[in-house]
Amino acid sequence: MDKVGRYLEMAEPFHCDFSHRLFMGHLGNHMLNAADFHSRDRGFGMDFLNTINKTWVLSRLAIEMDEMPAQYQKFYVETWVENAMRYFTQRNFRVVAAPSGDESMDNAKVFGYGRSIWAMIDTETRQPTNIFDIDDGAIMKWVEKEKENPMSKLTRVQMDNNARLVRSIDTFYNDVDINGHINSVKYIEHVLDLFPLSWYKEHPMKRFDIAYVAEAHQGDRLNFYQEKDVEDDLSFKIRITKTVADSGEEVETCRSKVKFV
């Protein structure tokens, strides 16, 4: 089995926005599914980990696109593990058009790339656990360091306390994923909803970064604090906090940055 997984997808019409191109949130879902398929096929997926009270959780994700796949367009999501450490793995993605006719994958159009960091946690304590304890560190035989990912590395989103509160929302059934907390992609969708349709008509999205700090659960209220990047008028930083339903305490859950062009 190859170290790189490749999964065929299609930009389904009801997964596309007003421009007839794939929503960023749905692309995020395709990437996370590819990560799950890749790890599952190679023996370290969530279905196995759940039997030993372990699971993968997404820690950080960045997606940088030159163009989104158009409606009905078939494309591949490729994914590979670039590095594995005691508590985290670095996983890359490439989004490429499905070749037509006699076209080879080498000449196929590349839409963009992604970078991510994943942690393995104990499902009972919710604390990080040693990845190399699983099957004597067998994950290392799947590490692929040679395949190129030209997008810049993940960076921390620095914010001060002057960001303004722009929205607060409640969380419900559809926000919760298989791990029982607010879905990673739901955060992306909620952040992108902060900008009106008129903005997207004039400013295509180039890159989305998000770092997850703490889990939120159904019933928590999410608060969105936004500030402009002082170095780029088309980049915005957003901090998300949760107001815990029982205590009313406000806790940061993640930070993100959106770059438009």
C-alpha positions as CSV (number, residue, x, y, z in Angstrom):
1,M,0.0,0.0,0.0
2,D,1.3,3.4,-0.9
3,K,2.2,5.9,1.8
4,V,0.0,8.5,0.0
5,G,-3.7,8.0,-0.1
6,R,-5.8,9.3,-3.0
7,Y,-9.6,9.7,-2.8
8,L,-11.9,10.6,-5.6
9,E,-14.6,13.2,-4.8
10,M,-17.0,15.4,-6.8
11,A,-18.1,19.0,-6.2
12,E,-21.8,18.1,-5.7
13,P,-24.2,20.9,-6.7
14,F,-25.7,21.4,-3.2
15,H,-22.2,21.5,-1.7
16,C,-21.4,24.6,-3.9
17,D,-21.9,28.3,-3.1
18,F,-23.3,31.1,-5.3
19,S,-20.2,31.0,-7.5
20,H,-20.9,27.3,-8.4
21,R,-17.7,26.3,-6.6
22,L,-17.2,24.0,-3.6
23,F,-17.8,25.5,-0.2
24,M,-14.6,25.7,1.9
25,G,-16.4,23.8,4.7
26,H,-17.2,20.9,2.4
27,L,-13.7,20.8,1.2
28,G,-12.6,20.6,4.8
29,N,-14.9,17.6,5.3
30,H,-13.4,15.9,2.3
31,M,-9.9,16.4,3.8
32,L,-10.9,15.1,7.2
33,N,-12.6,12.1,5.6
34,A,-9.5,11.4,3.5
35,A,-7.4,11.5,6.7
36,D,-9.7,9.0,8.3
37,F,-9.7,6.7,5.3
38,H,-5.9,6.9,5.0
39,S,-5.3,6.0,8.7
40,R,-8.0,3.4,8.8
41,D,-6.6,1.5,5.8
42,R,-3.2,1.5,7.4
43,G,-4.2,0.2,10.8
44,F,-4.3,3.3,13.0
45,G,-7.8,4.7,12.3
46,M,-10.4,5.7,14.7
47,D,-12.4,2.5,14.5
48,F,-9.4,0.6,15.8
49,L,-8.4,3.2,18.3
50,N,-11.9,3.4,19.8
51,T,-11.5,-0.3,20.9
52,I,-8.6,0.8,23.1
53,N,-10.2,4.0,24.3
54,K,-8.2,6.3,22.0
55,T,-9.1,8.6,19.2
56,W,-7.7,11.3,16.9
57,V,-8.6,14.9,17.3
58,L,-7.7,17.7,15.0
59,S,-5.4,20.3,16.6
60,R,-4.7,22.7,13.7
61,L,-5.7,23.0,10.0
62,A,-4.7,25.3,7.2
63,I,-6.2,25.2,3.7
64,E,-4.7,27.3,0.9
65,M,-6.4,27.3,-2.5
66,D,-5.7,28.9,-5.9
67,E,-9.1,27.9,-7.0
68,M,-12.0,25.8,-5.7
69,P,-13.4,22.9,-7.7
70,A,-16.4,23.8,-9.8
71,Q,-19.8,22.3,-9.7
72,Y,-19.9,18.6,-10.8
73,Q,-16.1,18.6,-11.2
74,K,-14.3,15.4,-10.1
75,F,-11.2,15.8,-8.0
76,Y,-8.8,13.9,-5.8
77,V,-7.9,14.6,-2.2
78,E,-4.4,13.2,-1.6
79,T,-3.1,12.9,2.0
80,W,0.0,11.7,3.7
81,V,1.7,11.8,7.1
82,E,4.7,14.1,6.9
83,N,5.9,13.5,10.4
84,A,5.0,11.8,13.6
85,M,6.0,12.7,17.1
86,R,5.1,11.4,20.6
87,Y,1.8,13.2,20.8
88,F,1.2,14.8,17.4
89,T,1.3,13.9,13.7
90,Q,1.7,16.4,10.8
91,R,-0.6,15.5,7.9
92,N,-0.6,17.1,4.5
93,F,-3.2,17.3,1.7
94,R,-3.2,18.1,-2.0
95,V,-6.4,18.8,-4.0
96,V,-6.0,18.0,-7.7
97,A,-8.4,17.7,-10.6
98,A,-9.2,14.2,-11.8
99,P,-7.4,13.7,-15.1
100,S,-9.6,13.5,-18.3
101,G,-8.9,11.3,-21.3
102,D,-5.2,10.4,-21.6
103,E,-4.1,13.1,-19.2
104,S,-1.8,11.9,-16.4
105,M,-1.8,12.8,-12.8
106,D,1.5,14.6,-13.3
107,N,-0.2,17.1,-15.6
108,A,-3.5,17.4,-13.7
109,K,-4.5,20.8,-12.4
110,V,-3.7,21.4,-8.7
111,F,-6.3,23.4,-6.9
112,G,-4.5,23.8,-3.6
113,Y,-3.0,22.2,-0.5
114,G,-3.6,21.7,3.2
115,R,-1.6,21.2,6.3
116,S,-2.8,19.8,9.6
117,I,-1.7,18.6,13.0
118,W,-3.5,15.8,14.9
119,A,-3.3,14.6,18.5
120,M,-4.1,11.2,19.8
121,I,-6.1,11.4,23.0
122,D,-7.5,9.0,25.6
123,T,-11.3,9.1,25.3
124,E,-11.8,8.7,29.0
125,T,-9.3,11.3,30.3
126,R,-9.4,13.5,27.2
127,Q,-5.6,13.9,27.6
128,P,-2.9,13.3,24.9
129,T,-1.5,9.8,24.7
130,N,1.7,8.4,23.2
131,I,1.2,7.6,19.5
132,F,4.2,5.3,19.5
133,D,2.6,3.0,22.0
134,I,0.2,1.9,19.2
135,D,1.5,-1.2,17.5
136,D,5.1,-0.4,18.5
137,G,5.2,2.8,16.6
138,A,4.0,1.3,13.3
139,I,2.8,4.7,12.1
140,M,6.4,5.6,11.3
141,K,6.5,3.2,8.3
142,W,3.8,5.3,6.7
143,V,5.6,8.7,7.1
144,E,6.3,10.3,3.7
145,K,8.9,13.1,3.8
146,E,9.6,13.4,0.1
147,K,6.2,14.5,-1.3
148,E,6.2,18.3,-1.7
149,N,3.7,20.6,-0.1
150,P,4.6,24.2,-1.2
151,M,2.3,26.1,1.1
152,S,3.8,27.9,4.0
153,K,4.0,26.2,7.4
154,L,1.4,26.5,10.1
155,T,1.8,29.7,12.2
156,R,0.2,30.8,15.4
157,V,-2.6,33.4,15.2
158,Q,-1.5,36.3,17.5
159,M,-4.4,38.4,18.8
160,D,-4.6,41.1,21.5
161,N,-7.5,41.9,23.8
162,N,-8.9,44.6,21.6
163,A,-10.8,42.3,19.2
164,R,-14.5,43.2,19.1
165,L,-17.3,40.8,19.8
166,V,-19.2,40.5,16.4
167,R,-21.5,37.5,17.0
168,S,-22.7,34.9,19.6
169,I,-24.5,31.8,18.7
170,D,-26.0,28.7,20.4
171,T,-24.9,25.2,19.6
172,F,-27.3,22.3,18.7
173,Y,-27.4,18.7,17.5
174,N,-26.0,19.4,14.1
175,D,-22.9,21.0,15.5
176,V,-21.7,17.8,17.3
177,D,-19.4,15.2,15.7
178,I,-18.7,11.5,16.4
179,N,-16.3,12.5,19.3
180,G,-19.1,14.2,21.1
181,H,-17.8,17.8,20.8
182,I,-18.4,20.7,18.4
183,N,-17.4,19.6,14.9
184,S,-14.1,21.0,13.6
185,V,-15.6,22.0,10.3
186,K,-18.6,23.7,12.0
187,Y,-16.2,26.2,13.4
188,I,-14.9,27.0,9.9
189,E,-18.5,27.5,8.6
190,H,-19.4,29.7,11.5
191,V,-16.3,31.9,11.0
192,L,-17.0,32.3,7.3
193,D,-20.6,33.3,8.0
194,L,-19.2,36.4,9.7
195,F,-18.7,37.9,6.2
196,P,-21.6,38.9,4.0
197,L,-22.3,37.4,0.6
198,S,-21.4,40.8,-1.0
199,W,-17.9,40.5,0.4
200,Y,-17.3,37.1,-1.2
201,K,-18.5,38.4,-4.6
202,E,-15.6,40.8,-4.6
203,H,-13.0,38.9,-2.5
204,P,-12.2,35.3,-3.2
205,M,-10.8,33.4,-0.2
206,K,-7.1,32.4,-0.4
207,R,-6.3,30.7,2.9
208,F,-8.0,29.6,6.1
209,D,-6.0,28.8,9.3
210,I,-7.6,27.5,12.5
211,A,-6.1,26.2,15.7
212,Y,-8.2,24.3,18.2
213,V,-7.5,25.1,21.9
214,A,-10.3,23.5,23.9
215,E,-13.4,21.4,23.2
216,A,-16.9,22.8,23.2
217,H,-20.1,20.8,23.6
218,Q,-23.8,21.1,22.7
219,G,-25.4,23.8,24.8
220,D,-22.3,25.9,25.0
221,R,-22.7,29.4,23.5
222,L,-19.9,30.4,21.0
223,N,-18.7,34.0,20.9
224,F,-16.7,35.4,17.9
225,Y,-14.2,38.2,18.4
226,Q,-12.7,39.7,15.3
227,E,-9.9,42.0,14.4
228,K,-8.1,43.0,11.1
229,D,-4.6,42.0,10.5
230,V,-2.5,45.2,10.8
231,E,-0.2,44.1,8.0
232,D,-2.9,43.1,5.5
233,D,-6.3,44.7,5.0
234,L,-7.7,41.5,3.4
235,S,-6.8,39.3,6.4
236,F,-8.9,38.9,9.5
237,K,-8.3,37.2,12.8
238,I,-11.1,35.6,14.8
239,R,-11.0,34.2,18.3
240,I,-13.8,31.9,19.4
241,T,-14.8,31.4,23.0
242,K,-17.4,29.3,24.6
243,T,-19.8,30.4,27.4
244,V,-20.3,27.2,29.4
245,A,-24.0,26.5,29.8
246,D,-23.8,25.5,33.5
247,S,-21.3,28.0,34.9
248,G,-21.4,30.9,32.5
249,E,-17.6,30.9,32.3
250,E,-16.1,32.1,29.1
251,V,-13.2,29.9,27.7
252,E,-11.3,30.2,24.5
253,T,-11.9,27.3,22.1
254,C,-10.0,28.2,19.0
255,R,-8.4,30.9,16.9
256,S,-8.5,31.4,13.1
257,K,-7.3,33.6,10.4
258,V,-8.9,34.2,7.0
259,K,-7.0,35.7,4.1
260,F,-8.9,37.1,1.1
261,V,-7.6,38.4,-2.2
